[in-house]
Amino acid sequence: MKIDAHQHFWHYRSEEFGWISDAMAALKRDFLPNDLAPLLQATEMDGSVVVQARQTLEETEWLLQLADQYPLIKGVVGWVDLRHPRVEAQLERFHAHPKFVGVRHIVHDEPDDQFMLRAEFIRGLRALGRFDLTYDILIFPRHLPVAHEIVRMFPNQPFVLDHIAKPLIKDGVIAPWDDGLRQLAAFPNVSCKLSGMVTEANWHGWKPADFRPYLDIVLEAFGPNRLMIGSDWPVCTVAGAYAEVVGIVFDYVRTLSADEQAAILGGNAQSFYQLMEG
């Protein structure tokens, strides 16, 4: 299967999506599976992994309900409060659903850069292993040392880095992002999503060549068997159409072997998230 490993759905309400600024006005509407379906079809994608956008248990429940209705949704990365003293009960609530594959917290919006090292958060991460769940790491480059420390604590926990840690592509900044990324990639239980890049570039003037230095570093660091394509739709639409965004990765991997291409374009997501066929 070809799998978009990172996209979102939402019913837009201004009070729940304060991060959507006037500059991102195109996102101030509903985005639902029927909107995504023709985009997947046009790019020959077989389905997607939907990732939480709000930090509520109700959204996780809603995404799983959508997954029941729409076969294109192959997996759900939801939210639970990993800091809650009864986080196991929250995980138990969703664990029985075959498409509940992982958890994410919007760490890069936390005011404390050491957020992931808090004792209650670490305890919540430890609970994921008992439910065979993955964890999506959403951070900025400055958080990479903290992510390194967290991953070191959990050698058996599957982690995936979202959006290649959001380097400053618009400004062409490589260091120290590259060193932090390589250090994180040294842990074999960490994968990386080739996603969220266009929103870190010049929204209205990016070129595919702008991403190549970053993609070269990520490919060297993680190798083709720990990378997965993701659109970050609909967020990506502030900077490009769906086909343009996934086309960056499609074009980049053309020089790789057929097996390596198949891995990055779907196989790795399928195995990492333990996605079901169909």
C-alpha distance (Angstrom), angle and dihedral (degrees) to the residues before:
residue distance angle dihedral
M1 . . .
K2 3.78 . .
I3 3.79 107.2 .
D4 3.79 132.4 -169.9
A5 3.80 97.0 -143.8
H6 3.79 97.3 -163.5
Q7 3.80 131.3 39.6
H8 3.81 139.1 122.2
F9 3.80 141.9 -135.9
W10 3.79 127.4 -160.0
H11 3.76 148.0 161.5
Y12 3.77 100.6 -131.7
R13 3.79 119.5 -122.8
S14 3.79 117.5 162.0
E15 3.80 94.0 -139.4
E16 3.82 91.3 56.5
F17 3.79 97.7 43.6
G18 3.78 103.8 46.6
W19 3.79 91.0 149.8
I20 3.82 90.1 68.7
S21 3.79 100.8 92.9
D22 3.79 128.2 -167.0
A23 3.80 87.2 -96.8
M24 3.81 86.0 63.1
A25 3.80 94.9 46.8
A26 3.80 91.4 136.3
L27 3.82 87.5 71.4
K28 3.81 94.0 57.2
R29 3.79 95.2 100.7
D30 3.77 140.0 65.6
F31 3.81 119.4 -69.5
L32 3.78 114.1 -166.3
P33 3.84 140.2 164.1
N34 3.78 94.1 -88.8
D35 3.80 88.0 58.5
L36 3.79 92.6 52.0
A37 3.81 98.4 42.3
P38 3.84 97.8 77.3
L39 3.79 90.8 45.4
L40 3.79 91.4 54.7
Q41 3.77 91.0 46.4
A42 3.79 93.3 49.7
T43 3.80 91.4 53.1
E44 3.83 94.2 41.2
M45 3.79 93.5 -114.8
D46 3.80 115.6 153.8
G47 3.77 98.0 -152.3
S48 3.76 146.9 -44.3
V49 3.77 148.1 -115.2
V50 3.80 110.4 -121.1
V51 3.80 115.7 -146.8
Q52 3.79 127.8 -157.5
A53 3.80 118.9 -98.1
R54 3.82 99.1 179.4
Q55 3.78 126.7 49.8
T56 3.78 99.4 -126.9
L57 3.78 133.7 110.7
E58 3.80 87.5 -134.3
E59 3.79 91.0 63.7
T60 3.79 91.6 51.2
E61 3.80 88.9 51.8
W62 3.81 90.9 48.2
L63 3.81 93.5 49.7
L64 3.79 90.5 51.6
Q65 3.80 89.6 50.2
L66 3.81 88.7 53.2
A67 3.79 89.0 49.3
D68 3.80 88.9 56.5
Q69 3.79 90.4 53.8
Y70 3.82 101.7 40.4
P71 3.81 121.8 51.3
L72 3.80 90.1 -162.4
I73 3.83 87.8 74.7
K74 3.79 103.4 83.2
G75 3.80 97.5 172.6
V76 3.80 143.4 3.5
V77 3.81 125.0 -139.5
G78 3.77 100.5 -164.5
W79 3.78 138.2 175.4
V80 3.76 130.7 -105.0
D81 3.79 125.4 167.0
L82 3.78 100.0 -99.3
R83 3.82 88.8 -173.4
H84 3.79 93.7 58.8
P85 3.82 116.4 110.8
R86 3.82 88.7 -133.1
V87 3.80 97.5 43.3
E88 3.80 89.5 135.5
A89 3.80 89.5 65.6
Q90 3.81 90.2 53.1
L91 3.80 91.1 49.7
E92 3.79 91.1 46.8
R93 3.81 88.8 55.3
F94 3.80 91.7 63.2
H95 3.78 104.1 23.5
A96 3.79 96.6 89.7
H97 3.82 91.1 62.2
P98 3.82 107.6 97.0
K99 3.81 92.3 -144.2
F100 3.82 96.1 53.0
V101 3.80 97.9 103.3
G102 3.79 107.9 155.8
V103 3.77 152.8 -10.6
R104 3.79 134.8 -115.9
H105 3.79 135.4 -172.2
I106 3.82 121.4 -163.0
V107 3.78 92.0 -120.4
H108 3.81 97.2 163.8
D109 3.81 90.0 66.6
E110 3.80 93.7 54.6
P111 3.84 112.0 106.9
D112 3.80 90.9 -139.4
D113 3.81 111.0 75.4
Q114 3.82 87.8 -160.6
F115 3.82 91.9 55.5
M116 3.79 95.5 121.6
L117 3.79 91.2 55.6
R118 3.79 93.9 60.4
A119 3.79 111.6 119.0
E120 3.80 94.8 -124.0
F121 3.82 92.1 51.0
I122 3.79 91.7 49.0
R123 3.79 89.2 50.8
G124 3.81 89.5 53.0
L125 3.80 92.1 50.4
R126 3.79 89.0 51.6
A127 3.81 89.2 56.7
L128 3.82 91.7 59.1
G129 3.78 91.6 70.4
R130 3.78 92.0 60.2
F131 3.80 88.9 58.5
D132 3.83 96.7 41.5
L133 3.81 92.1 -118.9
T134 3.79 131.3 151.6
Y135 3.80 126.9 -132.3
D136 3.82 126.2 -137.4
I137 3.83 113.5 -146.6
L138 3.83 111.3 -145.9
I139 3.81 109.7 -174.8
F140 3.78 146.8 132.7
P141 3.82 121.4 -115.1
R142 3.81 91.8 -95.5
H143 3.81 89.1 63.2
L144 3.81 94.9 56.6
P145 3.84 94.6 96.6
V146 3.82 89.8 53.4
A147 3.81 90.8 48.0
H148 3.80 88.5 50.6
E149 3.80 90.1 54.8
I150 3.80 92.7 47.7
V151 3.79 94.3 48.9
R152 3.81 89.9 48.4
M153 3.82 88.3 58.2
F154 3.83 93.0 52.6
P155 3.82 109.5 43.7
N156 3.81 92.7 163.2
Q157 3.81 98.1 46.1
P158 3.83 115.5 99.5
F159 3.81 109.4 -127.4
V160 3.78 130.4 -179.2
L161 3.79 124.5 -164.8
D162 3.80 112.0 -135.0
H163 3.81 121.9 -138.9
I164 3.84 94.1 -2.9
A165 3.86 85.6 -78.0
K166 3.82 93.2 -64.7
P167 3.82 102.9 -87.1
L168 3.81 118.7 -163.4
I169 3.79 95.4 -96.1
K170 3.81 93.8 160.2
D171 3.80 89.6 62.5
G172 3.79 95.7 38.0
V173 3.81 91.6 -120.3
I174 3.81 114.6 163.2
A175 3.80 106.5 162.4
P176 2.99 135.3 101.0
W177 3.82 88.9 8.1
D178 3.80 90.9 68.9
D179 3.81 94.9 55.1
G180 3.80 92.4 46.2
L181 3.79 91.3 48.7
R182 3.81 93.0 50.1
Q183 3.79 91.5 49.5
L184 3.80 90.7 51.9
A185 3.81 92.0 45.8
A186 3.81 89.7 55.6
F187 3.81 87.1 78.2
P188 3.81 107.9 82.9
N189 3.82 93.2 -148.6
V190 3.83 92.0 66.0
S191 3.80 123.4 89.1
C192 3.81 128.6 179.5
K193 3.79 135.7 -137.4
L194 3.79 119.4 -135.6
S195 3.78 89.9 -142.9
G196 3.79 143.0 108.7
M197 3.80 93.9 39.3
V198 3.80 101.9 123.2
T199 3.80 92.5 58.0
E200 3.82 88.9 57.5
A201 3.83 90.7 51.3
N202 3.80 131.3 68.1
W203 3.80 98.7 -64.2
H204 3.78 95.4 -147.8
G205 3.79 102.1 29.9
W206 3.80 110.5 35.6
K207 3.79 122.7 134.0
P208 3.82 127.0 -159.4
A209 3.81 88.2 -113.7
D210 3.81 89.7 63.9
F211 3.80 89.7 71.3
R212 3.78 100.4 44.7
P213 3.84 97.5 86.0
Y214 3.80 89.6 53.0
L215 3.80 94.4 43.4
D216 3.81 90.4 49.4
I217 3.81 90.7 55.0
V218 3.80 93.5 45.6
L219 3.82 92.7 48.3
E220 3.80 91.6 48.5
A221 3.81 91.7 47.6
F222 3.80 100.9 44.4
G223 3.78 103.7 21.2
P224 3.82 123.7 -140.0
N225 3.81 94.5 -71.9
R226 3.82 95.2 64.2
L227 3.80 100.5 44.3
M228 3.80 128.4 91.0
I229 3.78 133.1 -176.6
G230 3.80 118.7 -117.3
S231 3.79 131.2 173.7
D232 3.82 101.4 -159.2
W233 3.82 84.7 -143.8
P234 2.98 128.9 -154.4
V235 3.82 92.7 19.7
C236 3.80 89.0 57.1
T237 3.80 91.3 61.6
V238 3.80 91.5 80.1
A239 3.81 85.6 71.6
G240 3.79 106.0 24.8
A241 3.78 148.6 -9.1
Y242 3.80 118.4 -86.8
A243 3.81 94.0 -106.2
E244 3.80 92.0 49.8
V245 3.79 92.5 50.3
V246 3.80 97.8 49.2
G247 3.80 87.4 39.1
I248 3.80 89.4 68.9
V249 3.79 89.7 65.6
F250 3.81 95.1 36.0
D251 3.81 89.5 57.0
Y252 3.80 94.8 42.0
V253 3.80 95.3 54.6
R254 3.81 95.5 47.4
T255 3.81 90.7 96.5
L256 3.82 91.7 56.8
S257 3.79 125.4 88.1
A258 3.79 119.9 -85.1
D259 3.81 90.7 -107.6
E260 3.80 92.3 50.1
Q261 3.79 91.5 48.9
A262 3.80 91.3 49.4
A263 3.81 90.0 50.8
I264 3.80 95.5 51.3
L265 3.80 94.2 41.8
G266 3.78 95.8 51.7
G267 3.76 118.6 -37.9
N268 3.79 95.7 81.7
A269 3.79 93.0 49.1
Q270 3.78 90.1 48.1
S271 3.80 93.2 53.8
F272 3.82 97.4 37.4
Y273 3.80 94.0 51.6
Q274 3.82 94.0 31.6
L275 3.79 90.2 -126.8
M276 3.77 120.9 -168.5
E277 3.79 122.2 -124.3
G278 3.80 116.5 -111.9
